Amino acid sequence: MNVLIGLLRAVNVGGTGKLPMEDLKAICREIGFSDPQTYIASGNLVFGTALDPRAAKAALEVGLEAYAGKPVGVLVRTPEEMQAVLNANPFPDGPGNRVLVTFLDDAPPSDTLERVTHQKEEKVALGKREIYVHYGDGMGQSKLKIPAARYGTARNMNTIARLVDMAAARGESN
């Protein structure tokens, strides 16, 4: 049984994409995922499955589309991949709530940094399939635009660390 981490796009953001976490867990159980756990009501999921990450992503997208009546984007990572994201943080001195990682299905385009607009004090760096942003003064006033992030979903370092911990606890209990 694999332990995987799912990140849903646009769930409970700005009043759109409402998906109660109990419904998300029920969808996961219907798909055949074991013991789905959620973290905060923004589409963070840790679950067990015999499927590989790509197949789990596809199954979850099908289940969510049946529920929502429209496509819901999902990114899936292994606990090791999420730990690697934490380890590769180019802004390790930044507070966990001010360093955001946008997860993508593929590597960021080579022109990602050149296409960033409205950048002031924010620092931007690229990962393997991620875009890291350090919002030094916080996100509240930022006008930063990263076109390559459009199809991804972002989590702060605190959330990523918590998901890694949840996945590790599952691994220890199996």
C-alpha positions in Angstrom: 0.0 0.0 0.0 1.4 3.4 -1.0 0.9 6.5 1.1 0.2 9.5 -1.2 -0.5 13.2 -0.7 -3.2 14.9 -2.8 -3.4 18.6 -3.4 -6.7 19.9 -4.9 -6.9 23.1 -6.9 -9.3 25.9 -6.0 -11.0 24.2 -3.1 -12.7 26.7 -0.7 -10.9 29.6 -2.1 -12.8 32.9 -2.5 -16.1 31.3 -1.9 -15.9 29.1 -5.0 -15.1 25.4 -5.2 -16.8 24.4 -2.0 -16.0 20.9 -1.1 -16.6 19.8 2.5 -13.7 17.7 3.7 -16.1 14.9 4.8 -17.4 14.7 1.2 -13.8 14.5 0.0 -13.0 11.7 2.3 -16.2 9.9 1.2 -15.2 10.3 -2.5 -11.8 8.8 -1.6 -13.3 5.8 0.1 -15.6 5.2 -2.9 -12.6 5.2 -5.2 -11.0 2.6 -2.9 -8.4 4.8 -1.1 -7.8 3.7 2.5 -8.1 5.9 5.5 -8.2 9.3 3.8 -7.2 12.2 6.1 -7.6 15.9 5.3 -5.7 18.8 6.7 -7.5 22.2 6.9 -10.4 22.8 4.6 -8.4 23.7 1.4 -8.0 20.4 -0.3 -5.1 18.7 1.4 -5.3 14.9 1.5 -3.2 12.0 2.8 -4.4 8.5 1.8 -3.4 5.0 1.2 -3.7 3.2 -2.2 -2.3 0.4 -4.2 -2.3 2.8 -7.2 0.8 4.7 -8.3 0.7 8.5 -8.1 -0.4 9.0 -11.7 -3.2 6.5 -11.5 -4.3 7.8 -8.1 -4.5 11.3 -9.6 -6.6 10.1 -12.5 -9.0 8.2 -10.2 -9.4 11.2 -7.9 -10.0 13.6 -10.8 -12.8 11.3 -12.1 -14.4 11.0 -8.7 -14.2 14.7 -8.0 -15.6 15.6 -11.5 -18.6 13.2 -10.8 -19.2 15.0 -7.5 -18.7 18.6 -8.7 -20.0 18.3 -12.2 -16.9 19.9 -13.6 -13.1 19.1 -13.6 -11.2 19.6 -10.3 -7.5 19.8 -10.7 -5.5 17.5 -8.5 -1.7 17.1 -7.9 -0.4 14.0 -6.2 3.0 13.6 -4.6 4.7 10.9 -2.7 5.8 11.7 0.9 9.4 11.5 -0.4 8.7 14.1 -3.1 7.1 16.4 -0.5 10.0 16.0 1.8 12.3 16.9 -1.1 10.3 20.1 -1.6 10.9 21.0 2.0 14.6 20.2 1.8 15.0 22.2 -1.4 13.4 25.3 0.0 15.6 28.1 -1.4 14.3 30.5 1.4 15.0 28.4 4.5 15.2 31.5 6.7 11.7 32.7 5.6 8.8 32.1 8.0 6.8 29.0 6.9 3.7 31.0 6.4 5.4 33.4 4.0 7.1 30.9 1.8 4.7 29.5 -0.7 5.2 26.6 -3.1 3.1 26.2 -6.2 3.0 22.6 -7.3 2.8 21.8 -11.0 2.4 18.6 -13.0 5.6 19.2 -14.9 8.7 21.3 -14.7 8.1 25.1 -14.8 8.7 26.5 -18.3 12.2 27.8 -18.9 11.0 31.4 -19.2 9.0 31.3 -15.9 11.2 33.9 -14.1 11.3 36.2 -17.1 7.5 36.3 -17.3 6.9 37.2 -13.6 5.3 40.6 -13.3 4.5 43.1 -10.5 7.4 41.7 -8.4 8.5 44.0 -5.6 10.1 42.4 -2.5 9.0 38.9 -3.3 11.7 36.4 -4.2 10.9 33.7 -6.7 12.9 30.4 -7.4 12.2 27.3 -9.4 12.1 23.7 -8.3 11.7 20.4 -10.2 7.9 20.7 -10.5 7.5 23.7 -8.2 7.7 27.4 -8.0 8.9 28.8 -4.7 7.9 32.3 -3.6 9.1 34.1 -0.4 6.7 36.9 0.4 8.9 38.9 2.7 6.2 41.4 3.7 3.4 38.9 3.5 0.9 38.1 0.7 -1.7 40.6 1.6 -0.4 43.5 -0.4 1.5 41.6 -3.1 0.5 42.1 -6.7 2.9 39.4 -7.9 1.8 37.5 -11.0 3.4 34.3 -12.2 1.8 33.0 -15.4 3.3 29.6 -15.0 1.6 29.1 -11.7 -1.9 29.3 -13.3 -2.4 25.6 -13.5 -0.8 24.7 -10.2 -1.9 24.9 -6.6 0.0 26.6 -3.8 0.7 25.6 -0.2 2.8 27.3 2.4 5.8 25.5 4.0 3.9 25.0 7.3 1.2 23.1 5.4 3.7 21.1 3.4 5.6 20.1 6.6 2.3 19.1 8.3 1.4 16.9 5.3 4.8 15.2 5.4 4.3 14.5 9.1 0.8 13.1 8.5 2.2 10.8 5.8 5.1 9.7 8.0 2.7 8.8 10.8 0.7 6.7 8.4 3.8 4.9 7.2 4.8 4.2 10.8 1.4 2.8 11.7 1.3 0.4 8.7 
